[in-house]
């Protein structure tokens, strides 16, 4: 009897939806994340949050700040867990130099937009973004509402 394959689940662990609201995303990069064992187990359970996370480049290395990985009660009994610790990102030197040069320009920031699985590794999608002003956020919201309204109109016209 043949074994049934499990349906592939979503590769996404956590998303930072607020980043698209607060920044104009210009370029995206994929970085590896240096994690401890209990953090990987928590990520498998989907207990990671990227809400106010950002990336800092210091001493030629990229650091991920503001990510919260909630420890599991069963897997983290004999470890001293630190849910809000700073985690190192693994990037190539050329990418680091390019990001450092871009961040040094006025108005650019590095934000973490997604945490996801790639095969058996956890990757972090970081984005180079330019901060939005308040009126830009309103314009984006207005455009999103108009697109939603257009979709409703198209649906009712076809019926």
Steps between C-alpha positions, in 0.01 A plus 500: 500500500641839400552763765300818473703817475417780739356809339770767485430760764577867461869589518426829672568521872428870559424811294552867576196660336571830671822542300310545172282759670790700643757473218532511123672165440772543238713187515479163677777272625501148638708435810561199718422533870726369776264332747523274803331159510200605709437791263479267201248282685291807583513613136369159393199570722464849349581689820705781346403867459661757271274795577752771594817334377784671320856428387811673630840480330785523749866396474451342158214275615122525475291460817127435523333692783143501624410142402315312769525120504270368772653194673301178514410381849594139426821554303650785702498373858875458547620801298526862600287647223516859386208564260610851394872441450696649211560243224774506240410499131717312253573702186781517245757778542393665173138508613602645837708773335213586264247514784733708718546753218123519444417542869754780532293697249231718648160341553586135437443225755534123514193313623424131532194421289469119528635195678462177304630147439723422205547123500615438859642848564332809640548808285414863561391731222635847566399801298662831430229757541447873504272633772152614403356830610149513646342619174670213310339250736161656436554483123589131523192432709278692259640306203450167677137591579439602137643171371274309740201703381592430134507127573154519657363688201650251255350210694150647505515591128576142397205350686 
